[in-house]
Amino acid sequence: MGKFSNAGGREMPELNTSSLPDLVFAFLFFIMMVTSMREVTLKVEFRAPEATELQKLEKKSLVTFLYVGRPTPELRAKMGSESRLQLNDQFAEISQIQDYIAQEKSSMNEEDQPFMTVSIKADKETKMGIITDVKQALREAYALKISYSARQAVE
């Protein structure tokens, strides 16, 4: 008669980790593709005005942003409390907009340049005179597609 015994004892087979580096790199690649890094550090306060008729911009790669608002509390002692223009990570003057737009256009593909949109992100307390000056400088730089950033008005 046969006898059942556990004397031989079964061992758990070792875990095969040969495909682990492939999984780690696939996960890393996925994270790199879906994560976007903040490109600009805001040095101005920006509270978007409210609007009722909004459209979402389709191709974000064709959008160039101009920020207008009061300097952040840390920079107010040095820069004052009047509204300022920010291009990329630096404060700028209205006269620098043409060079900035030319630089942004040159970094785009030639076929995409006519579709470039300038989005003005202005604080809702910004005086209209500054916005008018920015728009005039954009006209002189032949940046004729302008959008204004806003948030949906709560009804």
TANORLIN-V513535 format. One record per helix or strand of 2 or more residues. SS is the DSSP state (H for helix, E for strand). FROM is the first residue (numbers start at 1). TO is the last residue. If there is no record, write none. Layout:
BEGIN
ss: (SS:SS)
from: (FROM:FROM)
to: (TO:TO)
END
This chain:
BEGIN
ss: (H:E:H:E:H:E:E:H:H:E:H:E:E)
from: (20:49:60:63:73:83:90:94:113:117:128:146:150)
to: (34:51:62:71:79:87:92:106:115:122:140:148:152)
END
